[in-house]
Amino acid sequence: MNYQVKMKRLVLKIAGVLAAFTGIAQNYTTISHVDVFDGSQLHKDVYFTFKDSVIISISKQPIKYKGAREIEGTGKTILPPFINAHVHIANVNNLKEALNVGIFAMMDMFTLDRRANNLRKYNDSLYYAHYYSSNVGATIPGGHGTEYKVKIPVIEDSITPVKFVRERIAQNADYIKISQEHTMALMSKVQLAEIITETHKHKKLTVVHISHLADALQLVELGVDGLAHTWYLKAPLVSKEQLDVMKEKKIFIIPTLSVIQKLKDNSDSTELKNQLSLEEVFNEVKKAYKAGVPILAGTDAQNFGMNFTTQFYDEFILLSKCGLSNIDILKAGSSNIYNAFKLKEFNNLAPNSIANFTLIDGKPCLRIEDIYNQKKVWKFGIEITT
């Protein structure tokens, strides 16, 4: 059954139970004189109406619905579901914390199969953000992911790249994460190619951890779908021709500027000598953005103690330092992610789509700093914040 149809039926059932106990009919709700960023464009001073779990209309002219509850939206903005495109979830409470600030989903980029499957159990729950995961990332002995001394499957003689991918798919992985950290053991070109080819046979995406431009370019050549970080180690800077290839191949980048900034704050002088400056990193992301490479917002929390709430909006501010317009920053946290990962659970706000949205005081389309303002969140048409 289609996921959105399933969710509509679930919410209608909940609404029916509530009506039975309260004796209150389920009515339309209209938020008036509100700005709506639908995921792609801004609609100014409109009437936004939803009923039960479904958006009914987004209209410049008021449409009267009998018994409609009215909410004044002057000076406020409706935003689509945000998604943090790079995290490492600690526990289920992180999913609840995120949803309470308008982050409707999080994309885990390396965790144990068992933990990922336990967290997926909350995906149909009203008060938790949706959880996606690569499960265990692909790495080799001595590669990134092994330094934490947790027993994980690694690609070696007994586990081929093909077997690794098939095992992750069997464990419900939503995409395959590849770890190619330049300062640690690296997979061979043959191993990388086999992972990517096998993943695509299963119609899944590949996302790769990189820190060096040369590794990124090699993986782009091999057909990877997205970069889970931008490059930040000292190296020749990216050229226009290289970025044109990324655009042509439809590569997306999750810069994770939050974790790069934290890394620099915690690096000694020797380590910093081997890294681009933060300003240089910003400029590399700016060049990718100007070249038309899709930019996605992600933080890499919980690394360096980063939270799963306000840090995501700190990432928006860092993206503004890379020259992204306010609208494109909001896209980086919403529709760019829906599109890049081909998500079926999320889409732009439009009539007949699920009523998942955030009402925020202020106008982040004009002032991105307003993204920190007070928020109210509706999931499946039910207000979950008070």
Residue pairs with C-beta under 8 A, 6 or more apart in sequence:
2 344
3 344
3 345
4 344
4 345
4 353
4 354
6 124
7 53
7 124
7 354
7 380
8 52
8 53
8 54
8 354
8 380
10 124
10 380
11 52
11 53
11 380
11 381
11 382
12 52
12 53
14 126
14 380
14 382
15 26
15 52
15 53
15 381
15 382
16 26
18 24
18 26
19 25
19 26
25 67
26 51
26 52
27 51
27 65
27 67
27 68
27 69
28 49
28 50
28 51
28 56
28 65
28 66
28 67
28 68
28 69
29 49
29 50
29 51
29 68
29 69
29 70
29 71
29 381
30 47
30 48
30 49
30 62
30 63
30 65
30 68
30 69
30 70
30 71
31 47
31 48
31 49
31 70
31 71
31 72
31 73
31 76
31 78
31 359
32 47
32 48
32 62
32 70
32 71
32 72
32 73
32 74
33 45
33 46
33 47
33 72
33 73
33 74
34 45
34 46
34 47
34 48
34 73
34 74
34 76
34 77
34 78
34 359
35 42
35 43
35 44
35 45
35 46
35 73
35 76
35 77
35 78
35 363
35 365
36 42
36 43
36 46
36 48
36 58
36 77
36 78
36 349
37 43
37 77
37 78
37 79
37 80
37 327
37 330
37 364
37 365
38 58
38 80
38 348
38 349
38 350
39 80
39 331
39 334
39 335
39 338
39 347
39 348
39 349
40 331
40 335
40 348
41 327
42 327
42 365
43 58
43 60
45 60
46 58
46 59
46 60
47 57
47 58
47 59
47 60
47 61
47 62
47 63
48 55
48 57
48 58
48 73
48 78
49 55
49 56
49 57
49 58
49 59
49 63
49 65
49 68
50 56
50 355
50 378
50 381
51 65
51 381
52 355
52 381
53 354
53 355
53 380
53 381
53 382
54 352
54 353
54 354
54 355
54 381
55 349
55 350
55 351
55 352
55 353
55 354
55 355
56 65
56 351
57 63
57 351
58 349
58 350
58 351
71 359
73 359
75 361
75 362
75 363
76 359
76 360
76 361
76 362
77 359
77 360
77 362
77 363
77 364
77 365
77 370
78 349
78 357
78 358
78 359
78 360
79 102
79 330
79 334
79 357
79 358
79 359
79 360
79 364
80 334
80 335
80 346
80 348
80 349
80 356
80 357
81 102
81 104
81 105
81 334
81 346
81 356
81 357
81 358
82 102
82 103
82 104
82 297
82 312
82 333
82 334
82 358
83 103
83 104
83 105
83 106
83 107
83 297
83 333
83 334
83 337
83 338
83 343
83 346
84 98
84 103
84 105
84 106
84 107
84 297
84 298
84 299
84 301
84 308
84 312
84 333
85 107
85 254
85 296
85 297
85 298
85 337
85 340
85 341
86 107
86 109
86 228
86 229
86 254
86 256
86 298
86 299
86 300
87 94
87 106
87 107
87 108
87 109
87 298
87 299
87 300
87 301
87 302
87 308
88 108
88 109
88 110
88 111
88 300
88 301
88 302
88 303
89 95
89 106
89 108
89 111
89 115
89 119
89 131
89 133
89 302
89 308
90 302
92 118
92 119
92 122
92 128
94 106
94 302
94 308
95 106
95 119
95 122
95 128
95 129
95 131
96 127
96 128
96 129
97 307
97 308
97 309
98 104
98 106
98 129
98 308
98 309
98 312
99 127
99 128
99 129
99 377
99 379
99 384
100 309
100 377
100 384
100 385
101 309
101 310
101 312
101 313
101 375
101 377
102 358
102 360
102 375
102 377
103 129
103 308
103 309
103 312
104 129
104 130
104 346
104 356
104 379
105 129
105 130
105 131
105 132
105 343
105 345
105 346
106 129
106 130
106 131
106 132
106 308
107 132
107 133
107 174
107 298
107 337
107 341
108 116
108 119
108 131
108 132
108 133
108 134
109 133
109 134
109 137
109 177
109 207
109 209
109 228
109 300
110 134
110 136
110 137
110 145
110 177
110 179
110 209
111 133
111 134
111 135
111 136
112 135
112 136
112 150
112 152
113 135
113 136
113 168
113 171
116 131
116 133
116 135
116 171
116 172
116 173
117 171
117 172
119 131
119 133
120 131
120 133
120 172
122 128
122 131
123 130
123 131
126 379
126 380
126 382
126 384
127 379
127 384
130 345
130 346
132 174
132 175
132 341
133 173
133 174
134 168
134 173
134 174
134 175
134 176
134 177
134 207
135 168
135 171
135 172
135 173
136 145
136 152
136 153
136 168
137 144
137 145
137 176
137 177
137 178
137 179
137 209
138 155
138 161
138 164
138 165
138 176
138 177
138 178
138 179
138 187
138 195
139 145
139 146
139 152
139 154
139 155
139 178
139 179
139 187
140 154
140 155
140 156
140 185
140 186
140 187
140 191
141 154
141 156
141 185
142 184
142 185
143 154
143 179
143 180
143 181
143 184
143 185
143 186
143 187
144 179
144 180
144 181
144 184
144 209
145 152
145 154
145 179
146 152
146 154
147 184
153 159
153 164
153 167
155 161
155 164
155 187
155 191
155 195
159 167
160 194
161 191
161 194
161 195
161 198
162 194
162 198
164 195
165 176
165 195
165 198
165 199
165 202
166 198
166 202
168 176
169 202
169 204
173 204
174 204
174 341
175 199
175 204
175 205
175 206
175 207
175 225
175 341
176 195
176 199
176 204
176 205
176 206
176 207
177 206
177 207
177 208
177 209
177 228
178 187
178 192
178 195
178 196
178 206
178 207
178 208
178 209
178 219
178 224
179 208
179 209
180 186
180 187
180 192
180 208
180 209
180 210
180 215
180 219
181 209
181 210
181 211
182 210
182 211
182 212
182 214
182 215
182 233
183 211
183 233
186 215
187 195
189 218
189 222
192 218
192 219
192 222
192 224
193 222
193 223
195 206
196 206
196 219
196 222
196 223
196 224
197 223
199 205
199 206
200 206
200 223
205 225
205 226
205 340
205 341
205 342
206 223
206 224
206 225
206 226
207 224
207 225
207 226
207 227
207 228
207 254
208 215
208 216
208 219
208 224
208 226
208 227
208 228
209 228
209 229
210 216
210 219
210 227
210 228
210 229
210 231
211 229
211 231
211 232
211 233
212 231
212 233
212 235
213 231
213 233
213 235
213 236
213 237
213 238
213 242
214 235
215 231
216 227
216 231
217 242
219 227
220 245
220 246
220 249
220 251
223 249
224 251
225 250
225 251
225 252
225 340
226 251
226 252
226 253
226 254
226 296
226 340
227 251
227 252
227 253
227 254
228 254
228 256
228 298
229 254
229 255
229 256
229 259
229 260
229 300
230 253
230 255
230 256
230 257
230 260
230 281
230 284
230 285
230 288
231 238
231 276
231 284
232 260
232 263
232 275
232 276
232 281
233 274
233 275
233 276
234 273
234 274
234 275
234 276
237 280
237 284
237 287
238 284
238 287
238 288
240 287
240 291
243 287
243 288
243 291
243 293
244 291
246 253
246 288
246 291
246 293
247 291
247 292
247 293
250 294
251 293
252 293
252 294
252 295
252 296
252 336
252 340
253 285
253 288
253 293
253 294
253 295
253 296
254 295
254 296
254 297
254 298
255 281
255 285
255 295
255 298
255 319
255 322
256 298
256 299
256 300
256 315
257 281
257 282
257 285
257 315
257 318
257 319
257 321
257 322
258 299
258 300
258 301
258 306
258 311
258 314
258 315
258 318
259 299
259 300
259 303
259 304
259 306
260 278
260 281
261 278
261 318
262 303
262 304
262 306
263 275
263 304
264 272
264 275
264 278
265 304
266 304
267 275
276 284
282 318
282 321
282 322
283 322
285 295
285 319
285 322
286 322
286 323
288 295
289 295
289 322
289 323
289 324
289 328
290 323
294 336
294 339
294 340
295 319
295 322
295 324
295 328
295 332
295 336
296 332
296 336
296 337
296 340
297 312
297 315
297 316
297 319
297 329
297 332
297 333
297 336
297 337
298 315
299 306
299 311
299 312
299 314
299 315
300 306
301 307
301 308
301 311
301 312
302 308
310 372
312 333
313 371
313 372
315 333
316 329
316 330
316 332
316 333
316 368
316 371
317 368
317 369
319 329
319 332
320 326
320 329
320 368
324 332
326 364
326 365
326 366
326 367
326 368
327 365
329 368
330 364
330 365
334 346
334 348
335 348
337 343
337 346
338 346
338 347
338 348
346 356
347 353
347 354
349 357
354 380
354 381
355 378
355 380
355 381
356 378
356 379
356 380
357 377
357 378
358 375
358 376
358 377
358 378
359 375
359 376
359 377
359 378
360 370
360 371
360 373
360 374
360 375
360 376
361 370
361 373
361 374
361 375
362 370
362 373
363 370
364 370
364 371
364 373
375 385
376 383
376 385
377 383
377 384
377 385
378 384
